[in-house]
């Protein structure tokens, strides 16, 4: 197995530092860290924050200029950017951002994201994600390590291809 690129190792290590973050009060989309992450992507406080978490993990680990992912709190914007760069994939690798398709949203769109940490279990990937819970909600109350199934509607952003370029 090939070792992970240094940039991926750094981003995943940064995300692990925040596994204890929980909304204060619960179900508020607020805490000191969450408010900071939302502020850094330029959106109002108390909005959904999974994409803000992802962007800040990369920026904090690599610096604003080395982190190739756009500054956004929108999962659909991440998808559209990745598609335009040719880095949107159908299967995960460690370090990828995953994007979950949400058919219950109006309009239907990608509505949750996080970082793929491992793909060791057949048919599943491990992740660290913000604004989730132990059950996998897209509107949870903290940063959690999770395991998710690989399915045909999820997409994976291979940002490390751009960081290495």
MIKEGU-431259 format. One record per atom (N, C-alpha, C): x, y, z. Coordinates in steps of 0.001 Angstrom, whole numbers, padded with zeros to 6 digits, always signed. Atoms other than C-alpha are relative to their C-alpha. Layout:
residues N
XYZ ...
This chain:
residues 165
+000843-001195+000000 +000000+000000+000000 +000880+001247+000000 -000765-001235+000087 +001271+003455-000901 -000247+000863+001230 +000221-000919-001130 +001838+005899+001945 -000848+001185-000453 +000822-001162+000307 -000569+008810+002130 +000880+001211-000258 -000742-001248+000205 +000642+012140+000753 +000048+000810+001298 -000167-000805-001216 +001936+014489+003455 -001188+000927+000241 +001121-000931-000165 -000896+016960+002808 -001215-000720+000580 +001134+000775-000513 -003521+014250+003442 +000217-000333+001468 -000319+000336-001393 -001788+013139+006656 -000233+001210+000895 +000151-001218-000807 -001734+016733+007925 -001471+000393+000172 +001417-000386-000085 -005402+017436+007117 -000761-000968+000906 +000696+000970-000851 -006614+014202+008731 +000411+000148+001461 -000457-000223-001380 -004494+014856+011830 -000681+001223+000597 +000674-001211-000480 -006005+018339+012108 -001458-000311+000345 +001399+000350-000264 -009535+016919+011885 -000135-000818+001283 +000061+000825-001223 -008802+014363+014623 +000095+000848+001265 -000135-000879-001167 -007916+017229+016972 -001343+000515+000494 +001283-000616-000335 -011568+018327+016957 -001111-001012+000266 +001030+001024-000227 -013361+015043+017648 -000836+000248+001255 +000760-000284-001222 -014492+016408+021027 -000959+001180-000156 +000848-001189+000164 -016293+019474+019565 -001474-000400-000049 +001452+000190-000039 -020012+019570+020370 -000668+001371-000012 +000752-001251+000014 -022619+022246+019772 -000373+000388+001423 +000331-000542-001314 -023246+024490+022792 -000944+001183-000182 +000682+001197-000479 -026136+024366+023394 -000246-000979-001152 +000219+001051+000983 -026897+021120+021621 -001106+000410-000983 +000932-000277+001097 -028738+021436+018288 -000131+001487-000327 +000013-001439+000271 -027829+025125+017967 +000867+000401-001189 -001007-000326+001014 -025144+024932+015242 +000966+001070+000504 -000881-001002-000603 -023033+026993+017661 +000958-000646+000995 -001004+000225-001041 -019888+026667+019807 +001122+000969-000344 -001124-000898+000311 -016681+028644+019998 +000652-000420-001308 -000671+000483+001208 -015066+026450+017325 -000905+000125-001230 +000924-000033+001132 -018142+026200+015096 -000232+001435-000465 +000151-001413+000363 -018700+029971+015199 +001222+000470-000783 -001240-000381+000692 -015054+030432+014169 +000022-000570-001412 -000028+000622+001321 -015336+027950+011285 -000987+000660-000951 +000988-000676+000838 -018512+029586+009975 +000474+001409-000374 -000530-001338+000270 -016961+033055+010299 +001082-000053-001077 -001122+000110+000940 -013883+031910+008371 -000442-000283-001430 +000499+000195+001369 -015984+030799+005383 -000962+001110-000421 +000752-001195+000362 -017932+034062+005494 -001505-000152-000043 +001461+000157-000054 -021438+032889+006376 -000489+000345+001405 +000543-000317-001323 -023764+033838+009241 +000128-001173+000969 -000070+001017-001031 -023518+031979+012515 -001295-000809+000036 +001122+000914-000232 -025823+029049+013334 -000518-000674-001273 +000370+000738+001205 -025946+027698+009760 +000593-001407+000067 -000658+001308+000072 -025164+024064+008903 +001494+000181-000284 -001430-000305-000031 -021416+023699+009256 +000931-001119-000441 -000880+001106+000407 -020116+020416+007788 +001046+000458-001011 -000952-000462+001008 -018520+022109+004757 +000970+001032+000579 -000897-000951-000668 -017129+024919+006925 +001061-000737+000805 -000960+000834-000735 -015498+022255+009121 +001075-000522-000950 -000949+000561+000964 -013892+020591+006092 +000964+001072-000501 -000870-001049+000536 -012593+023866+004656 +001016+000448+001051 -000908-000455-001048 -011119+024944+007976 +001052-001035+000361 -001016+001017-000294 -009367+021608+008561 +001142+000086-001005 -001032-000139+001019 -007525+022007+005271 +000798+001282+000145 -000691-001294-000149 -006746+025675+005802 +000911+000003+001218 -000804+000018-001228 -005531+025124+009355 +001209-000919-000150 -001098+000952+000147 -003367+022137+008341 +001028+000441-001033 -000893-000279+001129 -001911+023431+005069 +000223+001476-000264 -000068-001426+000309 -002485+027184+005014 -000950+000328-001133 +001002-000426+000976 -004896+029157+002879 +000469-000202-001433 -000474+000061+001389 -002697+029172-000225 +000272-001422-000467 -000283+001383+000389 -001816+025456-000187 -001255-000873-000022 +001240+000777-000040 -005370+024218+000519 -000803+000355-001246 +000607-000340+001293 -006951+023967-002953 -001523+000080-000001 +001464+000066-000052 -010587+023562-001828 -000558+001415+000186 +000551-001349-000126 -012786+026661-002206 -000596+000275+001381 +000547-000489-001278 -013866+028670+000823 -001515+000060-000126 +001447+000069+000133 -017509+027652+001138 -000609-000786+001158 +000774+000800-000947 -020164+026318+003493 -001025-000836-000753 +000977+000693+000843 -022033+024690+000564 +000567-001309-000544 -000400+001296+000542 -021738+020993-000220 -000177-000039-001514 +000226-000008+001445 -023219+021549-003671 +001079+000814-000707 -001093-000782+000595 -020612+024249-004372 +001296-000812-000046 -001172+000886+000027 -017883+021737-003414 -000099-000980-001164 +000221+000921+001113 -019384+019238-005873 +000267+000691-001338 -000114-000693+001281 -019616+021784-008690 +001444+000382-000293 -001415-000342+000161 -016034+022974-008128 +000810-001239-000361 -000760+001228+000257 -014661+019408-008015 -000282-000536-001395 +000353+000456+001346 -016548+018479-011157 +000724+000836-001050 -000660-000883+000971 -015108+021509-012970 +001511-000244-000062 -001439+000276-000058 -011579+020481-011897 +000348-001422-000418 -000248+001382+000390 -011995+016835-012929 +000494-000880+001133 -000476+000764-001167 -011376+015551-009384 -001149-000622+000782 +001158+000629-000620 -014832+014152-008612 +000033-001490-000341 -000187+001435+000188 -014607+010378-008133 -001212-000779+000501 +001096+000886-000385 -017035+007460-007720 +000372-000942+001137 -000438+000863-001106 -014938+005548-005149 +000985+000771+000872 -000784-000800-000944 -013166+006832-002022 +001435-000466+000156 -001365+000238-000466 -009529+007085-001019 +000202+000837+001258 -000272-000807-001190 -008168+008296+002329 +000405+001431-000385 -000255-001412+000253 -008100+012087+002388 -001074+000669-000827 +001067-000581+000814 -010973+012566-000056 -001043+000673+000878 +001223-000514-000593 -013936+014719+000846 -001127-000838-000572 +001168+000683+000529 -017150+012728+000574 -001142+000994-000072 +001196-000824+000162 -020384+014326-000619 -001205-000924-000073 +001206+000824-000036 -023701+012723+000310 -001138+000680-000745 +001173-000482+000729 -026646+013124-002046 -001195-000035+000938 +001160-000113-000893 -029739+014288-000169 -001262+000182-000829 +001215-000055+000823 -032923+013442-002067 -001167+000648+000739 +001090-000622-000762 -035054+014890+000748 +000084+001525+000011 -000130-001457+000056 -033737+018434+000229 -000728+000533-001229 +000639-000668+001131 -035555+020876-002045 +000786+001251-000329 -000081+001071+000987 -034042+021136-004531 +000937-001116+000477 -000903+001101-000331 -032321+017739-004335 +001427+000421-000351 -001389-000427+000204 -028574+018246-003992 +000897-000749+000976 -000939+000523-000974 -025438+017210-002187 -000145+000831+001266 +000355-000711-001220 -026087+018068+001453 +000812-000331+001231 -000852+000266-001159 -023374+016663+003701 +001378-000403-000498 -001375+000303+000379 -019595+016336+003595 +000841-000290+001230 -000983+000300-001034 -016645+015155+005627 +001248-000536-000667 -001286+000504+000481 -013192+013630+005283 +000059-001516+000100 -000214+001443-000010 -012538+010020+004321 +001328-000274+000697 -001240+000308-000725 -009991+008602+006783 +000569-001364-000353 -000472+001352+000309 -009815+004958+005667 -001034-000706-000871 +000887+000799+000839 -011261+002479+003175 +000369-001475+000161 -000497+001352-000274 -010099-000764+004830 -001099-001055+000025 +001108+000944-000099 -013531-002384+005292 -000713-000071-001343 +000680+000098+001295 -015113-003757+002082 -001391+000643+000024 +001305-000632+000132 -018055-001622+000976 -000256+001159+000932 +000178-001091-000961 -017485+001034+003664 +001246+000883+000018 -001136-000888-000247 -015287+004025+004388 -000163+000620+001386 -000009-000699-001287 -014322+005630+007691 +000145+001488-000274 -000010-001446+000213 -014717+009379+008098 +000132+000751+001312 +000156-001002-001057 -014398+012398+010329 -000830+001092-000632 +000914-000970+000569 -017219+014844+009828 -000596+000885+001076 +000651-000942-000894 -018751+017891+011437 -001488+000065-000264 +001456-000152+000067 -022438+018597+012078 -000686-001331-000260 +000628+001310+000075 -023283+014927+012447 -000207-000516+001414 +000162+000647-001298 -024026+012507+015265 +000358-001476-000151 -000369+001411+000133 -023332+008840+016037 -000882-000778-000979 +000888+000665+000945 -026316+007862+013855 +000199+000418-001445 -000323-000409+001364 -024982+009714+010813 -000816+001133-000569 +000824-001107+000475 -027350+012674+010588 +000838+001041-000724 -000646-001125+000668 -026491+015529+008240 -000216+001294+000788 +000242-001156-000860 -027712+017912+010945 +000100-000463+001447 -000235+000526-001335 -026169+016550+014114 +000450+001076+000962 -000376-000931-001071 -024470+018183+017062 +001493-000011+000319 -001416-000003-000314 -020737+017574+016820 +000861-000549-001109 -000982+000629+000883 -017600+016280+015145 +000146-001445+000460 -000056+001416-000336 -017574+012483+015019 +000783-000781-001038 -000558+001006+000904 -015613+009615+013522 -001131-000968-000304 +001129+000826+000419 -018058+007502+011519 +000463-001057-000992 -000175+000963+001078 -018300+004579+009149 -001240+000097-000870 +001120-000157+000929 -020454+004936+006043 +000122-000997-001138 -000052+000910+001147 -021420+002629+003177 +000416+000737-001269 -000294-000527+001332 -019985+003205-000268 -001236-000287-000844 +001186+000208+000832 -023001+003755-002516 +000109+000791-001296 -000075-000582+001345 -023769+004904-006040 -000315+001484-000051 +000335-001427+000040 -024975+008398-005074 +001047+000882+000665 -001034-000790-000678 -022005+009494-002951 +001126+000295-000986 -001135-000394+000823 -019182+011381-004668 +001166+000348+000923 -001224-000196-000766 -015589+011849-003545 +000877+001017-000709 -000822-001073+000541 -013447+014942-004053 +001456-000323+000303 -001408+000366-000141 -009792+014001-004632 +000860+001263-000073 -000700-001283-000031 -008376+017408-003676 +001513-000155+000011 -001454+000184-000095 -004893+015955-003061 +000654+000008-001372 -000545-000085+001347 -004438+015750-006851 +000408+001427-000321 -000314-001401+000248 -004447+019553-006920 +001083+000503+000950 -001000-000443-000980 -002369+019993-003756 +001392-000467-000417 -001290+000553+000420 +000385+017825-005291 +000487+000625-001296 -000357-000559+001328 +000322+019679-008630 +000897+001208+000105 
